Amino acid sequence: MTATSYLDTPQGRKLAFHRVEGRGPCVVFLGGLKSDMMGTKAVFLEEWAVRTGHAFLRFDYSGHGESSGLFTDGCIGDWAEDTRAAVTALTDGPIIPVGSSMGGWQALLLSRAMPDAIAGLVTIAAAPDFTEDGYWASFTDAQKRTLVDEGQVELPSDYMEPYVITRRMIEDGRKQLVLRDTLSLPFPTRFLQGTADTAVSVATAVRLLEHAQGPDMQLQLVKDADHRFSDDRCLSLLSDALNQVIALAT
């Protein structure tokens, strides 16, 4: 495993990262909400990169893992800034983002902000616009009042301790939505989605597939796979999708 290094961003944040040198396009793993770069998929992809000789980058958003800041101070826009800073400073040439859950949303934001840098895209249980269509849409009137009056609410999670959702996260999320306007993905794109995912629905995956525009997009549904998408079967499917996108992009 590579050693942890740190990047100081233009916004004054310190991002922890691991990087593997190799041939391009560089694969960039974008993790989910409250996850970190030590997760199963991130480490699996680093091992894949070392084995195959590909360039690879994984990092922690601010407020996540080994990076600076508190999770409750961050929002989708902050983490999009972190992603752009990491890609700009730590990669050369075209990249292939691999976005998991919230990282799928980040990958789509990156594709919109830096379209010329993207050679292809893979997402796993992508969760675009979840602050609005997931959290806000499901809040009770009481939760909405609490969010406005107290600035945050707590939500249970099937995978870790409760999420603290802040008013800033909800309000900033509305500035980052990708499913309301044209979403162009003019490169090979593969969406992976488990049918037993309780955090991101199959309907969300289908909505993304139908909304995005591009010449080569595929959605692969994996029966009984959950949101982690981290067992041996799912990791094999992830590497297959990535290899396919690399072959098409190079």
Secondary structure, 3 states (H helix, E strand, C coil): CCCCEEEECCCCCEEEEEEECCEEEEEEEECCCCCCCCCHHHHHHHHHHHHHCEEEEEECCCCCCCCCCCHHHCCHHHHHHHHHHHHHHHCCCCEEEEEECHHHHHHHHHHHHCHHHECCEEEECCCCCHHHHHHHHHCCHHHHHHHHHHCEEEECCCCCCCEEEEHHHHHHHCCCCCCCCCCECCCCEEEEEECCCCCCCHHHHHHHHHHCECCCEEEEEECCCCCCCCCHHHHHHHHHHHHHHHHHHC
